[in-house]
Amino acid sequence: MTPEEYRIKIENDILKIISKKLSNGQMDHDTAKAIARMVLEKLHPPLTMEQLYQIIPSLDDNFPELSSVVLPVIKEREAKISDLIVNQVHTLLAENNISEANNVLDKALNNKP
């Protein structure tokens, strides 16, 4: 999925939440407008995947009703990072580079770049 397709998917998911909550009375029009304004401000194209991964977790900061959109993105990102780390460590261990594998794991566990 391209970054633009991903951005559109997130916007559509948010639109579905707004529509559903408006129709069943769980959201007022002012909140819906505020969410729409925030989405337009934060998710303006063009964005890279990395930018999307940085922006999307903040979407539910003021609007907890968006957590059902945000949480899967966070989990997906964490899984991708975890897979990359595991593959890198596996490669280093296969090369008998235990010290560097340990460094990679240490950085990952301590959230160092």
Secondary structure by P-SEA (a helix, b strand, c coil): ccaaaaaaaaaaaaaaaaaaaaaaccccaaaaaaaaaaaaacccccccaaaaaaccccccccccccccccaaaaaaaaaaaaaaaaaaaaaaaaacaaaaaaaaaaaaaaccc
